[in-house]
Amino acid sequence: MTETVPKTPADLFAFLDGLGIEHKTLTHPPVFTVAESVSLRDEIPGGHTKNLFVKDKKDQFFLLTVEENAVVDLKTVHLTIGAASKVSFGKPEKLMEYLGVVPGSVTAFGAINDSEHKVTFVLDADLMQHDIINCHPLSNDATTSIGRDDLLRFLAATGHEAVVLKVTA
């Protein structure tokens, strides 16, 4: 297996531009948690995301992208997302291998690095009520705003059919 170099934020922006997808990015000090990112709310409108990289016992991986303050019941979410068992958090090595990001920078934009389609992308239905969705652009020192429908278009362009489900309590 050849080691592929993860794409950079610049690669992501070029990909979005190539699709004709409008996006806006604000750079800020690195944030590792939702709590740390709250100070940015006044500057960045729209739905802000929290991402959970999980796997089931058959090593099926899922990225759950939900609204930042939403609660996901990890004991029962497998029933909603079609996992083979209860889910647990995926290891940082798999996160880097599949999505090209480190913990703290997890994002739906990681789909650009998942060329083997190892991850199922699940977008929470409540998050998708927002016209604008905000995600890290593969690093946690910036936030990229993109239209809800454009996020779905981006995922489709990477070969991922996003699943929109209510996964939050």
Stockholm file with secondary structure:
# STOCKHOLM 1.0

chainA/1-169         MTETVPKTPADLFAFLDGLGIEHKTLTHPPVFTVAESVSLRDEIPGGHTKNLFVKDKKDQFFLLTVEENAVVDLKTVHLTIGAASKVSFGKPEKLMEYLGVVPGSVTAFGAINDSEHKVTFVLDADLMQHDIINCHPLSNDATTSIGRDDLLRFLAATGHEAVVLKVTA
#=GR chainA/1-169 SS CCCCCCCCHHHHHHHHHHTTCCEEEEECSCCCSHHHHGGGTTTSCSEEEEEEEEECTTCCEEEEEEETTCCCCTTTHHHHHTCSSCCEECCHHHHHHHHSCCTTCCCGGGGGGCTTCCEEEEEETTGGGSSEEEECSSSTTEEEEEEHHHHHHHHHHTTCCCEEECCCC
#=GC SS_cons         CCCCCCCCHHHHHHHHHHTTCCEEEEECSCCCSHHHHGGGTTTSCSEEEEEEEEECTTCCEEEEEEETTCCCCTTTHHHHHTCSSCCEECCHHHHHHHHSCCTTCCCGGGGGGCTTCCEEEEEETTGGGSSEEEECSSSTTEEEEEEHHHHHHHHHHTTCCCEEECCCC
//
